[in-house]
């Protein structure tokens, strides 16, 4: 059983602000401490693009240079979004519980802690409508709670889910460690701000 933090990505052949890897649209990039610099660049590009909106007036005017303009939303908005989530794969059966949904992102990964230590229930957007819920001493992961033909289900002991979530959180922190080094090389004028913004977007403390 594997739980991984994944970022939904898209092809960006015309992106030229920094080096990125080659990826097909609507795939997922697993975030961890083993990514290449190009893959880190892809992840940073994608999260910045998720927040490439015109911020409210109090955030100041948008810079006119291409790099400053692209990073403006990421660096100035309080509520950030990172398309993705925690993906659970049962390697024995091939069942995949895809946390990433339409209305949720990696910034809501702590909803898993709500399942373990709070209300015992959390949904992760729709298309599919993935749900995790406490059932007795375990956790049931339903791939599509609104499916009409029966949905694949994964049932796990609570302690195992806790370990899986802790491991996925560590993967996110390890990824942020790479971002700090990458940003110092690729975006020296914005390195600290970009690293701090990505830590907020992924809802973890900044890595020193």
NUTIDREN-511792 format. One record per residue (C-alpha): residue in one letter; x negated, y negated, z. Coordinates in steps of 0.1 Angstrom, whole numbers, plus 5000, padded with zeros to 4 digits. Layout:
residues N
aa, x, y, z
A, X, Y, Z
...
end
This chain:
residues 208
aa, x, y, z
X, 5000, 5000, 5000
X, 4986, 4966, 4989
X, 4997, 4931, 4996
X, 4981, 4903, 4976
X, 4985, 4866, 4973
X, 4992, 4859, 4936
X, 4995, 4827, 4916
X, 5018, 4826, 4886
X, 4998, 4812, 4857
X, 5002, 4801, 4821
X, 4980, 4798, 4791
X, 4964, 4763, 4788
X, 4942, 4764, 4757
X, 4941, 4727, 4754
X, 4930, 4720, 4791
X, 4896, 4703, 4791
X, 4891, 4686, 4825
X, 4870, 4715, 4838
X, 4862, 4751, 4828
X, 4890, 4776, 4832
X, 4895, 4813, 4824
X, 4916, 4828, 4796
X, 4950, 4840, 4808
X, 4983, 4848, 4792
X, 5014, 4829, 4802
X, 5037, 4843, 4830
X, 5010, 4865, 4844
X, 4996, 4865, 4880
X, 4962, 4857, 4892
X, 4953, 4874, 4925
X, 4937, 4849, 4949
X, 4908, 4862, 4970
X, 4871, 4855, 4977
X, 4859, 4874, 4946
X, 4871, 4851, 4919
X, 4847, 4838, 4893
X, 4842, 4800, 4890
X, 4863, 4800, 4859
X, 4891, 4819, 4877
X, 4889, 4794, 4906
X, 4891, 4766, 4880
X, 4922, 4783, 4866
X, 4938, 4785, 4900
X, 4931, 4748, 4908
X, 4944, 4738, 4874
X, 4976, 4757, 4880
X, 4983, 4744, 4915
X, 4975, 4708, 4903
X, 4999, 4713, 4874
X, 5026, 4725, 4897
X, 5024, 4691, 4914
X, 5018, 4670, 4883
X, 5048, 4647, 4890
X, 5050, 4610, 4894
X, 5048, 4605, 4932
X, 5070, 4580, 4950
X, 5061, 4544, 4950
X, 5044, 4545, 4984
X, 5017, 4568, 4970
X, 5004, 4540, 4949
X, 5001, 4537, 4911
X, 4990, 4566, 4891
X, 4954, 4563, 4878
X, 4949, 4558, 4841
X, 4920, 4581, 4836
X, 4929, 4617, 4826
X, 4914, 4634, 4857
X, 4927, 4610, 4882
X, 4962, 4611, 4866
X, 4962, 4649, 4866
X, 4952, 4651, 4902
X, 4974, 4623, 4915
X, 5004, 4643, 4925
X, 4983, 4670, 4942
X, 4963, 4644, 4961
X, 4991, 4621, 4972
X, 5024, 4640, 4977
X, 5032, 4654, 5011
X, 5052, 4685, 5000
X, 5032, 4706, 4976
X, 5042, 4737, 4956
X, 5021, 4766, 4944
X, 5040, 4790, 4921
X, 5035, 4825, 4934
X, 5037, 4844, 4967
X, 5026, 4877, 4983
X, 5030, 4907, 4961
X, 5034, 4942, 4976
X, 5025, 4973, 4955
X, 5032, 5009, 4966
X, 5004, 5026, 4946
X, 5019, 5061, 4954
X, 5053, 5054, 4938
X, 5044, 5025, 4915
X, 5070, 5003, 4931
X, 5061, 4966, 4932
X, 5078, 4941, 4955
X, 5073, 4908, 4938
X, 5077, 4881, 4964
X, 5072, 4852, 4939
X, 5107, 4840, 4930
X, 5122, 4810, 4913
X, 5127, 4789, 4944
X, 5097, 4800, 4965
X, 5060, 4796, 4962
X, 5028, 4805, 4980
X, 5033, 4776, 5004
X, 5062, 4796, 5020
X, 5041, 4827, 5027
X, 5047, 4822, 5065
X, 5083, 4834, 5058
X, 5068, 4869, 5063
X, 5061, 4859, 5099
X, 5097, 4850, 5103
X, 5105, 4886, 5093
X, 5081, 4900, 5119
X, 5085, 4876, 5148
X, 5116, 4855, 5141
X, 5150, 4861, 5127
X, 5139, 4894, 5111
X, 5150, 4884, 5076
X, 5137, 4863, 5047
X, 5146, 4860, 5010
X, 5121, 4850, 4984
X, 5140, 4831, 4957
X, 5158, 4848, 4928
X, 5153, 4865, 4895
X, 5147, 4890, 4911
X, 5163, 4883, 4945
X, 5136, 4899, 4967
X, 5144, 4903, 5004
X, 5124, 4915, 5034
X, 5142, 4925, 5066
X, 5136, 4941, 5099
X, 5153, 4975, 5103
X, 5147, 4991, 5136
X, 5109, 4996, 5140
X, 5102, 4989, 5104
X, 5105, 4964, 5075
X, 5126, 4971, 5044
X, 5115, 4954, 5012
X, 5143, 4952, 4986
X, 5131, 4943, 4951
X, 5165, 4929, 4940
X, 5191, 4926, 4967
X, 5217, 4913, 4941
X, 5210, 4941, 4916
X, 5240, 4960, 4904
X, 5223, 4993, 4896
X, 5205, 5000, 4928
X, 5172, 4983, 4936
X, 5138, 4998, 4944
X, 5131, 4997, 4981
X, 5099, 5000, 5001
X, 5101, 5008, 5038
X, 5071, 5002, 5061
X, 5063, 5003, 5098
X, 5062, 4968, 5113
X, 5026, 4971, 5124
X, 5015, 4980, 5089
X, 5033, 4949, 5075
X, 5016, 4928, 5101
X, 4982, 4941, 5090
X, 4991, 4935, 5053
X, 5002, 4899, 5059
X, 4970, 4892, 5079
X, 4949, 4906, 5051
X, 4967, 4886, 5025
X, 4963, 4854, 5046
X, 4926, 4862, 5048
X, 4924, 4865, 5011
X, 4940, 4830, 5008
X, 4914, 4816, 5032
X, 4886, 4833, 5013
X, 4898, 4818, 4981
X, 4898, 4783, 4997
X, 4862, 4789, 5007
X, 4854, 4793, 4970
X, 4874, 4762, 4962
X, 4852, 4741, 4985
X, 4820, 4752, 4967
X, 4836, 4750, 4932
X, 4850, 4715, 4938
X, 4816, 4702, 4949
X, 4802, 4712, 4916
X, 4831, 4704, 4892
X, 4848, 4675, 4910
X, 4822, 4659, 4932
X, 4841, 4626, 4936
X, 4873, 4645, 4946
X, 4859, 4676, 4963
X, 4870, 4670, 4999
X, 4904, 4657, 4988
X, 4911, 4685, 4964
X, 4900, 4712, 4989
X, 4922, 4696, 5016
X, 4952, 4693, 4992
X, 4949, 4730, 4982
X, 4948, 4740, 5019
X, 4980, 4721, 5024
X, 4996, 4736, 4992
X, 4988, 4771, 5006
X, 4997, 4763, 5042
X, 4964, 4771, 5058
X, 4938, 4750, 5076
X, 4910, 4737, 5055
X, 4879, 4759, 5053
X, 4848, 4741, 5067
end
